[in-house]
């Protein structure tokens, strides 16, 4: 509730509130809000606290989550011209019968399988590729496009 009241959503309603105050003769409210509201944002950093650029990590694998995958794929999806160089390939890797593995090895064993799978994926991919945990034994991967010449020199 606090995030809704103090977050950037409140700023969306501010013009309507100000128009209402002006309409009903509340010029003093307009002046006060014009000074107080930006001061509160600057003093407490309310917008930064709510939105934040913190990357939430999966508690089991230590990998970033779904929002990080979405932000890695956004440049590739947003520009259809392909001229930005931000082309990416999206993959979803799922461990088959993950629920059976969890039953067979227990929670601790299954978490170790997830950790080792995440570490192995991070180890084999390049620095500019993104590996995320999607939960339930699924991993999201955003691979950066590699020029054909680079691929030919790797083989």
Secondary structure as GFF3:
##gff-version 3
##sequence-region A 1 155
A	DSSP	alpha_helix	2	6	.	.	.	ID=ss1
A	DSSP	alpha_helix	8	23	.	.	.	ID=ss2
A	DSSP	alpha_helix	27	44	.	.	.	ID=ss3
A	DSSP	alpha_helix	46	51	.	.	.	ID=ss4
A	DSSP	alpha_helix	66	78	.	.	.	ID=ss5
A	DSSP	beta_strand	88	94	.	.	.	ID=ss6
A	DSSP	alpha_helix	98	124	.	.	.	ID=ss7
A	DSSP	beta_strand	130	135	.	.	.	ID=ss8
A	DSSP	beta_strand	138	144	.	.	.	ID=ss9
A	DSSP	alpha_helix	148	154	.	.	.	ID=ss10
###
